[in-house]
Amino acid sequence: MRLRNIPKAAGAIAESPLCISNPKDYKGQWKMSFSQDKPIYIEIGMGKGRFIMDMAKAHPEAFFLGMERYDSVLYRGLQKLEEDPLDNVRFLCEDAGELMEFFAPGELDRIYLNFSDPWPKDRHAKRRLTHHRFLALYKEVLNPAGRLEFKTDNEALFDFSLAEIEESPLFSLTRVTRDLHHDPAMNEGNIMTEYEEKFSSMGNPIFKLVATPNPEEQ
């Protein structure tokens, strides 16, 4: 589906105090600047923001960042956040490939990847957010006690993601399900995204994995 451009999106994002327009300035200082020592959780590819905002409401003990590379998509989330402001949420219109430019080693406590673009063609595999080149970035910015959570309805992408993590020396799989909504343990406290609600209502199973960083070798 073609992304509809919203001409005023970039300007609105740049002017909003709810969006971080200069994330490089906060590298190594996010907790001091925003979270008052709360853990920092980020959703990469936040779409229209429903998940990250619902998470922030459910978990006031944490600080949430929503990252989305497309300004016209993020703008829809910004409109929602302006209608219902939350002290523990901020948005970034940035690319995941630049994570190390914005965050110091170990500065993030959790990374969420929800219904990421599957990039189905083999030649585009490196663009998938669970490709090993992204895993290397996540390992750098995640707290050693942190975790990576990934949900999708795309079984091929899920299989690819499992293989990437299983073959990686950087992460270990800790929890896996191929039918999240019928897995009582993993579904406990689950907050759905717009896509998740849509796909599950059509009878599609939701796949989820949780991975944790491996300790550094001595």
N, C-alpha and C positions, 0 to 999 in steps of 0.2 A: 504494500500500500504506500502510495506516494505521500511524503511528509508535507503537510500544508504549511507554507511559510507565513509567519505573522510579522509584518514589517516593524511593528512597534516593540516586539519582544526584546530585542537586544538592548534598546534604550531603557526599558522598564527594569530589566535585570540589573543593568549598570547603576541605576539610580536607587534601587531598593536596599534598605538596611538589612533586609532579610536574606540577601545574597552576598556572598563573599567575592568581591571583584578582584581582590589582590591576595589570593591564597598563599603566594610565595612569601609574603610578609609575615605569615603566621607560622611558618615552618619551625617546629620545636617549641612553639608557644601557644598551641591551641588550648591546652588545659588552663593555662594562666589567663588567656584572653576570654574564653567562653565557658568552659565547663566546670570551673571551680573544683577541680580534681575528680569530676565525674568521669566514668569511662566514656570513650568516644567511639561511636559506632557509625559506619558509613555504608550507604547503599550506592553502589556503582551502577548507573543506568536506572535512575529513579523514575523515569517516565513522568507521569502526571502527579506523582507524589503521595498517592493514597497510603501506600505501605509505610513510608517513613514517617508520615504524620500520625498515623494510627499507632505505630510503635512508640513514638514520642509521648503520646497521650497515655499509653499503657505502662510506660517505663520512665517516669519523671526522674528516676535516679540516674539516668544516662543522658548523654548529649548526642544528638543525631545530625549527621551531615548527609544531604542528598546530592549526589553528583550526576549531572546529565550533560552530555556534550551538545545536544541540539537546543538552541535557545527557544525555538517555538514550542517545544515540548515542555521544557522547564517552566516557561511562562505560564502554562496552564496550572502547574503546581504552585507557582508563586501566587496566582490569583486565589487559590484555595487557602494558602497560608495567610494572605492578607485579610481574608474574611474571618479566619480563625487563628490568630497569631499564637505561636507557642514559643516560650522562652528557650526551649531546649532543641530547637531546630534551626538550621541554616542551610542554604543551598549554594552549590557551586556549578557554574556552567563551564565545565572543563572536561578534558579527555583523560581516561584512565591511564593512558600511556605516560602521563606526566606525574603520576602519584609521588614519585620520589622528589619532585620539585616542590611539592606542597607539604610533605610530612617527613619528619625526622624518623630515624630507625626506632621501631617499637612504639610509635606515637598513637597508633590506632588499636583499639581493643577488639573490634569485630568488623568484618566485611560481609555485606550481603550482596549477592548477585541473584536477581530475580527475573526469570523469563528473558534472559539475554538474547540478543540476536544470534540465531544459530549459524549464520554464514554457511549455508549447506554445501557450497562448492569446495572441493578439496584444496584448491589453490588459495582459498580465503581462510584456511584453518587458523593461521596465526592471528586473525582478527577476533577469534572467539575469546571471550573473557576468562575462559578456563584453560586457554593454551598455556604451555609451560613458560612462555616469555612473560605472561601476566602473573603466573604463580610466583616467579622470581621477584616481581615488584611487591606482591602482597607479603611475601616472606620478610622483605626488608622493613616495611612500614608497620607490620603487625607486632603487637606485644607478644613475647614468647608464650604467654599464657592465653593469648587470644584465639580466635577461631574464624574460619571462613565458612559461610553458609550459602548454598546454591540450590535454587528451585527452578524447575522447568517442566513443561508438558511435552517437550521434544525428546523422545527416547534416543534418537541418534546423537543429539548433543549431550545427553546425559551419559551415554556409553563412552563418548569421546572424553568427557570430563573425568569419569572414573578412571579411564586408562591413563590420562595425563597425570592425575594425582598418584595413582598406584606406581607409576614409573618415575615419579619425582622423588629425589632425596630430601626435598624441602618440606613436604607435608605428609601427614598420615591421615587416612580416613578413619573417623571415629563412629559415624552413624550414617546409614544408608537405607533408604526406602524407595520402593517403586510404586507405592500407593499411599501417599502421605495422609490423605483424609480417612483412610481405613487403618492407620497405624496409630493406635491410641497414645503410645509413648512419644512418638515424634510429632504428633499433631497437637499435643497439649500446648496451649498458649499460642498456637499458630495464628498469625495475622495474614489475611489474604491480600494479594494485589488485585488490581482490576482484571488483569489477564487471568489470574488464578481463578477468580470467581467465574469468569466467562467460560474458561476451558473446562472447569470441573462441572459446571452446570450442563455441559454438553456430554458428560460422561467420561471425559478424558482423565486418566490417572495423572496425578502430580508426582513428579520425582524430586527427591531431595537428598542432598548429602551434606555432611558436616566434616570439615577437615581441620586439623590443628598443626601448627608449625612444629617441625622436628627440632630437637635441641641442636645447637651448634656443636660440631665435632671438636674435640679438644686436641 
